[in-house]
Amino acid sequence: MAQGFQVADSLPDDVFVDDIVVPATDGYMLAATLYLPRGAKHTAVLINSATAVPRKIYRSFATYLAGRGCVVLTYDYRGIGGSRPASLRGFAATMSDWAALDISSAVTWMRGRYKGIPLAVVGHSFGGQAIGLLPNNDMIARSLMVSAQAAYWGLMTPPEGYRVYALMNYIGRPATKLFGYAPGKLAVGEDLPKGVFLQWSDWVMNKRYYYDDPKLAALANYGQYTHPVRALSFTDDPWATRPMVELLCSGFTATQPEILSIAPKEIGAKKIGHFGFFKPEFREMLWKDAADWLTAKT
């Protein structure tokens, strides 16, 4: 359910950008972009994308963080953006794979390459949902979750929840089974692998989202995460309402997440929604505080 917006093409002179590949746990190569400050590096930051959202959406925010002395990695999950195969028909991937194989490997890659500095993670929507599922989430020093939620349709702002229910059950699932993948034109963002969409739609129908999935053994990994979590919730975001954010945060049993609800009018904005945080116009209103928190020493 991605919405596109312009990303800044210009880069400050103190930031170096390199397109690379990062191997997933099973050897699948993930397209990635590394943002490096030309000066001292004091924090490593991994940005986990939302569902069906390519890494280019986070370019401006990643550049901003690099300008503040962070080394930042963005990357595409398998089947998305630069990590998409020639055809998605028959391509095996699930959301569980994204967490266990792709995101966990990106955490390990960053932790291994930048051992002397703390690793923080920014998780947008699914990218935040995945943090508790990671087998190596104990490597993460801080987690900033942006519009990350337990995405049960019944907790979405009406009438959006009814639209999502109808889209997934009456259009999305039949089309996905017919074509062998979920077409992006269904308003989910980019095309999605069949297994990703079907698992996602199953979770969205559950009152406790993936917490109600008896096959999701990775839920046990929540208990090993003990570090700070901050969850940002925006009052005009129909896909990540405060109750949905609270439900996701309830999985963190070994730490106490801080949940911040932000209304657009509080920061002088007309709207923020599910994607607005990453727009350059929020550099001073939202990014500065987020960067301060991500790079805090305690």
C-alpha positions as CSV (number, residue, x, y, z in Angstrom):
1,M,0.0,0.0,0.0
2,A,2.8,2.3,-0.8
3,Q,2.5,5.9,-1.9
4,G,5.2,7.4,-4.0
5,F,6.9,10.7,-3.5
6,Q,10.0,12.5,-4.8
7,V,13.3,11.8,-3.2
8,A,16.2,14.3,-3.2
9,D,18.8,13.7,-6.0
10,S,21.4,16.0,-4.6
11,L,23.9,14.9,-1.9
12,P,25.8,17.0,0.5
13,D,29.6,17.1,0.0
14,D,30.2,15.3,3.3
15,V,28.3,12.2,2.3
16,F,29.6,9.4,0.1
17,V,27.0,6.9,-1.5
18,D,27.8,3.5,-2.8
19,D,25.5,0.9,-4.4
20,I,26.5,-2.6,-3.2
21,V,25.1,-6.0,-2.7
22,V,24.6,-7.8,0.7
23,P,24.3,-11.6,0.8
24,A,21.2,-12.9,2.6
25,T,21.6,-15.8,5.0
26,D,20.8,-18.3,2.3
27,G,23.2,-16.6,-0.2
28,Y,20.5,-14.6,-2.1
29,M,22.0,-11.3,-3.1
30,L,20.2,-8.2,-1.9
31,A,20.6,-4.8,-3.6
32,A,21.7,-2.2,-1.1
33,T,23.0,1.3,-0.8
34,L,25.6,2.4,1.7
35,Y,25.7,6.0,2.9
36,L,29.0,7.0,4.5
37,P,30.0,10.3,6.2
38,R,33.3,11.5,5.0
39,G,34.3,12.3,8.5
40,A,34.1,10.3,11.7
41,K,31.5,7.6,12.1
42,H,29.8,7.3,15.5
43,T,26.7,5.2,14.8
44,A,25.7,2.5,12.3
45,V,22.0,2.7,11.2
46,L,20.1,0.0,9.3
47,I,16.9,1.1,7.6
48,N,14.3,-1.7,7.1
49,S,11.7,-0.9,4.4
50,A,8.0,-1.2,4.5
51,T,6.1,-3.9,2.5
52,A,6.4,-3.4,-1.2
53,V,8.5,-0.3,-0.8
54,P,11.9,0.0,-2.5
55,R,14.9,1.4,-0.7
56,K,15.1,4.6,-2.8
57,I,12.2,6.0,-0.7
58,Y,14.6,6.3,2.2
59,R,17.4,8.0,0.3
60,S,16.8,11.5,1.8
61,F,16.5,10.3,5.4
62,A,19.6,8.1,5.0
63,T,21.6,11.0,3.5
64,Y,20.5,13.2,6.4
65,L,21.7,10.6,9.0
66,A,25.0,10.2,7.2
67,G,25.5,13.9,7.3
68,R,25.2,13.6,11.0
69,G,28.0,11.1,11.3
70,C,26.1,7.8,10.8
71,V,27.0,5.1,8.4
72,V,23.6,4.0,6.9
73,L,22.5,0.9,4.9
74,T,19.3,0.7,3.0
75,Y,18.4,-2.4,1.0
76,D,15.7,-4.2,-0.9
77,Y,14.1,-7.4,0.4
78,R,14.1,-10.3,-2.0
79,G,11.5,-9.8,-4.8
80,I,11.5,-6.0,-4.3
81,G,13.3,-3.2,-6.2
82,G,16.9,-4.1,-7.1
83,S,16.5,-7.5,-5.4
84,R,13.7,-8.6,-7.8
85,P,14.4,-11.6,-10.0
86,A,13.6,-11.6,-13.7
87,S,10.1,-13.0,-13.0
88,L,8.2,-13.3,-9.7
89,R,6.1,-16.2,-11.0
90,G,7.2,-19.2,-9.0
91,F,9.6,-17.1,-6.9
92,A,9.6,-18.5,-3.4
93,A,9.5,-15.9,-0.6
94,T,7.4,-15.0,2.4
95,M,7.4,-12.2,5.0
96,S,9.0,-14.7,7.4
97,D,11.8,-15.1,4.9
98,W,12.3,-11.4,4.7
99,A,12.9,-11.3,8.5
100,A,14.8,-14.6,9.0
101,L,17.0,-14.4,5.8
102,D,17.2,-10.8,4.6
103,I,16.8,-8.5,7.6
104,S,18.8,-10.7,9.9
105,S,21.7,-10.9,7.4
106,A,21.7,-7.1,7.0
107,V,22.0,-6.8,10.8
108,T,24.9,-9.3,10.9
109,W,26.6,-7.5,7.9
110,M,26.4,-4.1,9.6
111,R,27.4,-5.4,13.0
112,G,30.4,-7.3,11.5
113,R,31.6,-4.4,9.4
114,Y,31.2,-1.6,11.9
115,K,32.2,-3.4,15.2
116,G,33.4,-0.4,17.1
117,I,30.2,1.7,17.0
118,P,26.6,0.9,18.1
119,L,24.0,-0.4,15.6
120,A,20.6,1.2,15.5
121,V,17.7,0.1,13.3
122,V,14.9,2.2,11.8
123,G,12.0,0.0,10.9
124,H,9.2,1.4,8.7
125,S,5.9,-0.5,8.9
126,F,6.9,-4.2,8.3
127,G,10.5,-3.2,8.8
128,G,9.5,-2.4,12.4
129,Q,7.3,-5.5,12.7
130,A,10.3,-7.7,11.8
131,I,12.6,-6.5,14.7
132,G,11.1,-8.7,17.3
133,L,11.2,-11.7,15.0
134,L,15.0,-11.5,14.3
135,P,17.1,-14.3,15.6
136,N,19.9,-11.8,16.1
137,N,18.0,-8.8,17.4
138,D,20.2,-8.7,20.4
139,M,22.8,-7.1,18.2
140,I,20.7,-4.0,17.9
141,A,21.4,-1.2,20.4
142,R,18.3,0.9,19.6
143,S,15.2,0.4,17.5
144,L,13.1,3.3,16.0
145,M,9.9,2.0,14.6
146,V,8.1,4.3,12.2
147,S,4.4,3.6,11.6
148,A,5.1,0.0,12.6
149,Q,2.0,-1.9,13.7
150,A,0.2,-5.2,14.3
151,A,-1.8,-4.6,11.1
152,Y,-5.2,-6.2,11.9
153,W,-7.7,-4.7,9.4
154,G,-10.3,-4.2,12.2
155,L,-8.0,-1.7,14.0
156,M,-7.5,0.5,10.9
157,T,-9.3,3.8,10.7
158,P,-12.8,3.3,9.1
159,P,-13.5,3.0,6.3
160,E,-9.9,2.1,5.3
161,G,-10.1,-1.2,7.2
162,Y,-13.1,-2.3,5.2
163,R,-11.3,-1.3,1.9
164,V,-8.2,-3.3,2.9
165,Y,-10.4,-6.3,3.9
166,A,-12.2,-6.3,0.5
167,L,-8.9,-5.7,-1.4
168,M,-7.1,-8.5,0.1
169,N,-9.9,-11.1,0.2
170,Y,-11.9,-10.4,-3.0
171,I,-9.2,-9.0,-5.3
172,G,-5.7,-9.6,-3.9
173,R,-5.8,-13.3,-3.1
174,P,-7.6,-14.4,-6.3
175,A,-5.4,-12.2,-8.5
176,T,-2.2,-13.5,-6.7
177,K,-3.2,-17.1,-7.2
178,L,-4.1,-16.4,-10.8
179,F,-0.9,-14.5,-11.8
180,G,1.5,-16.2,-9.5
181,Y,2.4,-12.9,-7.8
182,A,0.6,-9.9,-6.4
183,P,0.4,-7.1,-9.0
184,G,1.4,-3.7,-7.6
185,K,-1.5,-2.2,-9.4
186,L,-3.7,-3.6,-6.7
187,A,-2.5,-0.6,-4.6
188,V,0.0,-2.6,-2.5
189,G,3.0,-0.7,-3.9
190,E,5.5,-2.7,-5.9
191,D,4.6,-6.2,-7.2
192,L,4.9,-8.8,-4.4
193,P,6.0,-12.4,-4.4
194,K,3.0,-14.7,-4.0
195,G,4.1,-16.1,-0.7
196,V,4.7,-12.7,0.8
197,F,1.2,-11.4,-0.1
198,L,-0.6,-14.6,1.0
199,Q,1.1,-14.7,4.4
200,W,0.6,-10.9,4.8
201,S,-3.1,-11.2,4.0
202,D,-3.4,-14.1,6.5
203,W,-1.9,-12.0,9.2
204,V,-4.0,-8.9,8.4
205,M,-7.2,-11.1,9.0
206,N,-6.0,-12.1,12.5
207,K,-7.1,-9.9,15.5
208,R,-3.6,-10.1,16.9
209,Y,-1.9,-10.0,13.5
210,Y,1.1,-12.4,13.4
211,Y,0.8,-13.0,17.1
212,D,-2.1,-15.3,16.2
213,D,0.1,-17.4,13.8
214,P,0.8,-20.7,15.5
215,K,3.4,-21.5,12.8
216,L,5.5,-18.4,13.4
217,A,8.2,-19.8,15.7
218,A,10.2,-16.6,15.3
219,L,7.9,-14.9,17.8
220,A,10.1,-16.4,20.5
221,N,12.8,-14.0,19.5
222,Y,11.0,-11.1,21.0
223,G,12.0,-12.2,24.5
224,Q,15.7,-11.8,23.9
225,Y,15.5,-8.1,22.9
226,T,16.3,-5.9,25.9
227,H,17.4,-2.6,24.3
228,P,15.5,0.7,23.9
229,V,12.5,0.9,21.5
230,R,10.8,4.1,20.3
231,A,7.6,3.7,18.3
232,L,6.3,6.7,16.3
233,S,2.6,6.8,15.6
234,F,0.9,9.5,13.5
235,T,-2.7,10.4,14.2
236,D,-3.6,10.7,10.5
237,D,-2.2,7.3,9.6
238,P,-5.1,4.9,8.9
239,W,-2.8,1.9,8.5
240,A,-0.9,2.3,11.8
241,T,-3.4,3.6,14.4
242,R,-2.3,4.0,18.0
243,P,-4.0,0.7,19.1
244,M,-2.2,-1.1,16.3
245,V,1.1,0.3,17.4
246,E,0.4,-0.6,21.0
247,L,-0.5,-4.2,20.0
248,L,2.8,-4.6,18.1
249,C,4.8,-3.1,21.0
250,S,3.1,-5.6,23.4
251,G,5.4,-8.3,22.0
252,F,8.5,-6.8,23.6
253,T,8.4,-8.5,26.9
254,A,12.0,-7.7,28.0
255,T,12.0,-4.0,27.4
256,Q,9.4,-1.2,27.6
257,P,8.8,0.5,24.3
258,E,8.2,4.3,24.3
259,I,5.2,5.2,22.1
260,L,4.9,8.7,20.7
261,S,1.7,9.8,19.1
262,I,2.2,12.8,16.8
263,A,-0.6,14.9,15.3
264,P,0.3,16.8,12.1
265,K,-0.9,20.1,13.6
266,E,1.4,19.7,16.5
267,I,4.4,20.2,14.2
268,G,2.7,22.6,11.8
269,A,2.1,20.1,9.1
270,K,-1.1,19.4,7.1
271,K,-0.5,15.7,7.0
272,I,2.0,13.0,7.7
273,G,0.2,9.6,7.2
274,H,2.0,6.3,6.7
275,F,4.9,7.6,4.5
276,G,5.2,11.2,5.4
277,F,7.9,10.9,8.0
278,F,10.5,10.2,5.3
279,K,9.8,13.3,3.2
280,P,12.5,15.9,3.3
281,E,10.1,18.6,4.5
282,F,10.2,17.0,7.9
283,R,13.9,17.4,8.3
284,E,13.6,19.8,11.2
285,M,10.2,18.8,12.5
286,L,10.8,15.0,12.8
287,W,14.2,13.9,11.6
288,K,16.3,15.9,14.0
289,D,14.6,14.4,17.1
290,A,14.8,10.9,15.6
291,A,18.5,11.3,14.8
292,D,19.2,12.6,18.3
293,W,17.4,9.5,19.8
294,L,19.2,7.1,17.4
295,T,22.6,8.4,18.3
296,A,22.1,8.8,22.0
297,K,24.8,7.2,24.1
298,T,22.5,5.6,26.7
